[in-house]
Structure formats: C-alpha cells, structure tokens
C-alpha cells in the first residue's frame, strides 16, 4: 500500500475524544487481516484513526481520517483550513508532566523531550540547558537507542537519582564526560525497576512518531527545533 499526505480542506474542531476503534471494522477497506485499528478519535467533523499495517517488511504505523458518513477514508495528514496546522488530538499534559523521568528548568514555556544520553546530538543539546533553564520547562523522557551500548545504563543512572536536582546534575555531568554511570551494577532488580518505564517511554515516543533523538515537542504536539527551543 502506498502512503501519501493529503491536505484536507475542512475547518475541524480541535477537541478530540477517544472512541471505540471497533466500529470502523465495518468499513471494507479497513477490515483486512493485515490492518489493525489501534485507536480512534472524534474530532467533531472527522474521525482520526491510528493504523498498524503489517507487511513482509514489518509493521508500519500511520494515520487515516474518515468522514462522518464513513464513506471516505483519507490516508496521511489532515490540516485545519483555518490555521493550516496539522490536526492533532490534545495531549494529556497532566500525565506527561507526572510521568517525565526528569523535569528541568523553571520557565513558562513547556516542552516534551526525548533523549538518549549517549547520543552525540543529545549531548550537544543537553549542554545548552543551563543557558535556557530560566525560560523553559523540559519534561524529559529517556529513549536509549540500540546502537548506543551504554545508553540504557546511563539512563538508569539518571533515573535512580533521589530528586530532580540530582537527576539534572547527572545528565549535565555525563554530557561533559563524567562516567559515574559505569559504577551502576546492572542487576535484574535495576532492570525490573526501570526497564518497564523505558518501554513506556518508547510507546509514548511512537505516539509522537519520534524517529531519532533529541526530539522536542511543544504542548500541542508540534515538533520544535533545537538546541534552543522557543528562541
């Protein structure tokens, strides 16, 4: 199946409500063994679906939009005709704030950050944090990448610190070459304590369609440039 972006010229309500995705299995196009409808949202004038499409190359996650009469299915992105912005379901910022591995900064501009502490680009970004901490509040989620052999241990090292100040210090120290993380013994207990959280972080990153780190988003779910978000 070929995927492409479609600009939907409709003025849409931005208040999304999650609904049962099973009701869309009545659509012949989507009632296929290789298509799983994992989530569905009601945007007011249109439905948004999250699809997982299986193929010999693996599973691909994409979005589809269904008109209210359920006669038209569009693959790709939908745009709000009034603003030109992609239609996105509202983020549960209360949950995102609560579940962050690290909260950094005291500013009013809030951002969600996915980072790998061994990623060179992430290290470059992290070194800028002290210069922006008074203007931003970063909700940091660790997303250790498989190609970085120390990334999980480095993430656990931060996550085990006693408070936000200690966690921030650990991140910044590692960004400047500190290797205290090597003293962390990677026991089964440590993996059980933090491994589930890393898996949850990856699931959240998938919802944001993160493809690499660092990845920075605003509270509307829009991708933001770094190393100086909001500047």
C-alpha positions in Angstrom: 0.0 0.0 0.0 1.4 3.4 -0.9 1.1 6.1 1.7 0.9 9.8 0.9 0.0 13.1 2.6 -3.4 14.5 1.8 -4.3 18.1 2.7 -7.9 18.1 4.0 -9.6 21.4 3.3 -12.1 21.4 6.2 -12.4 23.6 9.3 -12.2 21.0 12.0 -13.0 21.0 15.7 -9.7 20.5 17.6 -11.4 18.9 20.6 -10.8 15.2 20.2 -12.5 12.4 22.1 -11.3 8.8 22.1 -13.8 6.3 20.9 -14.0 2.6 20.3 -12.0 1.7 17.1 -14.0 -1.5 16.6 -16.8 0.5 14.9 -14.6 1.2 11.9 -14.1 -2.5 11.1 -17.4 -2.3 9.3 -15.5 -0.4 6.6 -14.5 -2.9 3.9 -11.2 -1.0 3.2 -10.1 -1.3 6.8 -11.5 -4.8 7.5 -8.3 -6.6 6.4 -6.2 -9.1 8.3 -3.1 -7.0 7.8 -4.7 -3.8 9.2 -5.1 -3.2 12.9 -7.1 -0.1 14.1 -5.4 0.6 17.4 -7.0 3.9 18.3 -9.8 6.2 17.1 -10.7 9.8 17.9 -13.6 12.0 17.1 -12.5 15.5 16.0 -16.0 16.8 15.6 -16.3 16.9 11.8 -14.0 13.9 11.1 -12.6 10.8 12.7 -8.9 10.1 13.2 -7.6 6.5 13.2 -4.3 5.1 14.2 -3.5 2.1 12.0 -0.8 -0.6 12.2 -0.2 -2.2 8.7 1.6 -5.5 8.6 3.8 -6.3 5.6 6.8 -8.5 4.8 9.0 -5.5 5.8 7.4 -5.3 9.2 4.7 -3.2 10.8 4.1 0.4 9.8 2.2 2.8 11.9 0.2 5.5 10.1 -2.9 7.7 10.4 -6.2 7.7 8.5 -9.1 10.1 8.5 -12.7 9.0 8.0 -15.5 11.4 7.1 -18.5 11.4 9.4 -20.7 9.5 6.9 -17.9 6.8 6.8 -17.9 6.9 3.0 -14.4 8.4 2.5 -11.1 7.3 4.0 -8.1 9.5 3.7 -4.5 8.4 4.4 -1.9 10.9 5.6 -2.2 14.3 7.3 -5.3 16.4 7.8 -5.0 20.2 8.1 -7.2 22.7 9.8 -8.3 25.0 7.0 -8.4 28.0 9.4 -4.8 27.7 10.7 -3.0 25.4 8.3 -1.8 23.3 11.2 -2.0 19.5 11.3 -5.0 18.2 13.2 -3.7 16.6 16.4 -5.6 15.2 19.3 -5.0 17.1 22.6 -2.1 15.9 24.7 -2.7 14.7 28.2 -0.2 17.2 29.6 -1.1 16.3 33.2 0.0 12.7 32.6 3.1 13.8 30.6 4.2 16.2 33.4 3.7 13.5 36.0 5.5 10.7 34.2 8.6 12.5 33.0 11.9 11.0 34.0 13.3 14.4 34.6 11.8 17.9 34.8 14.3 20.6 34.0 14.0 24.4 34.1 11.8 26.9 35.8 10.4 28.8 32.8 6.8 29.1 31.5 7.5 27.6 28.0 6.9 23.8 28.3 8.4 21.2 26.1 8.5 17.4 25.9 11.9 16.0 25.2 13.0 12.5 24.1 16.7 12.0 24.6 19.4 9.3 24.6 22.2 10.3 27.0 24.9 8.7 24.8 23.6 10.3 21.5 26.2 12.9 20.4 23.4 15.3 19.2 21.6 14.9 22.5 24.8 15.7 24.4 25.2 18.8 22.3 21.6 19.8 23.2 21.9 19.0 26.9 25.0 21.3 27.1 22.7 24.2 26.2 20.2 23.5 29.0 21.8 25.8 31.6 21.5 28.7 29.2 17.8 28.2 28.7 16.6 26.8 32.0 15.0 30.1 33.2 12.8 30.3 30.1 11.7 26.7 29.6 10.5 23.7 31.5 11.6 20.4 29.9 9.7 17.2 30.5 12.4 14.7 29.7 11.9 11.1 28.7 14.8 8.8 28.1 14.8 6.8 24.9 18.1 4.8 24.7 18.8 3.7 21.2 20.0 0.2 20.4 23.2 1.4 18.7 24.5 3.1 21.8 25.7 0.3 24.1 25.9 2.5 27.3 22.6 4.4 26.8 20.5 2.1 29.0 23.0 2.2 31.8 23.3 5.9 31.5 19.5 6.4 31.5 19.1 4.1 34.6 21.9 6.1 36.3 19.9 9.3 36.0 16.6 7.7 36.8 17.9 6.3 40.1 18.9 9.7 41.5 17.0 10.8 44.5 15.4 14.1 43.2 15.1 16.4 40.2 18.2 18.4 41.1 20.4 15.3 41.3 18.9 13.9 38.1 19.7 17.2 36.2 23.3 17.2 37.6 23.8 13.6 36.5 22.6 14.4 32.9 24.8 17.5 32.7 27.8 15.8 34.2 27.6 13.0 31.7 27.3 15.5 28.9 30.6 16.9 30.0 32.3 13.5 30.2 31.5 12.1 33.6 31.4 8.3 33.7 30.0 7.7 37.1 27.2 5.6 35.4 29.8 2.8 35.0 29.6 2.1 38.7 25.9 1.2 38.4 25.6 -2.6 38.6 23.0 -3.7 36.0 21.2 -6.2 38.2 17.9 -7.8 37.4 16.3 -5.6 40.1 17.5 -2.5 38.3 16.2 -3.7 35.0 12.8 -4.5 36.6 12.7 -1.1 38.3 13.5 1.0 35.3 13.0 -1.3 32.2 9.3 -1.0 32.2 9.5 2.8 32.3 11.8 2.8 29.3 9.3 0.6 27.4 6.5 3.1 28.3 8.8 6.0 27.1 9.2 4.2 23.8 5.4 3.7 23.4 5.0 7.5 24.1 7.7 8.3 21.5 5.8 6.1 19.0 2.7 8.2 19.5 4.8 11.3 18.8 6.3 9.5 15.8 9.8 10.1 17.0 12.4 8.8 14.6 15.6 9.9 16.4 17.0 11.9 19.3 16.9 14.5 20.5 13.2 15.1 19.7 11.5 18.2 21.1 7.7 18.9 21.0 5.5 21.7 22.3 2.4 21.1 24.4 0.3 20.8 21.2 2.5 18.0 19.9 4.3 20.1 17.3 7.9 19.3 16.6 10.2 22.1 17.8 13.8 22.9 16.7 16.7 22.6 19.0 19.2 23.4 20.5 17.3 26.5 21.6 13.5 25.7 21.6 11.3 28.8 21.7 14.2 31.1 20.8 
